[in-house]
């Protein structure tokens, strides 16, 4: 089965994939689970997250390479695509948007 990927235009067209390897790379570099990082990522977290999801398709990329691809003109688009990528690959809430209480109060 092919790995789902999202294209992004940086120095050239590149592809991002949110894999277990990408999650592990992010944690190794930041000490955080990607699920712990919300929409208010620091510049360092943005760079590491982008590097991790690009690296799935280009193992030779370095953090410095990726940092040089990010600039004020594309930062908003990158953050939007990373946020969408993470949301599209996270466990979904059950229908109705709320988890049901598995242990209702007694008595």
PyMOL commands that set and color helices and strands:
alter all, ss='L'
color gray80, all
select helices_A, chain A and resi 20-30+34-36+43-55+63-69+75-88
alter helices_A, ss='H'
color red, helices_A
select strands_A, chain A and resi 6-9+13-16
alter strands_A, ss='S'
color yellow, strands_A
deselect
rebuild
show_as cartoon
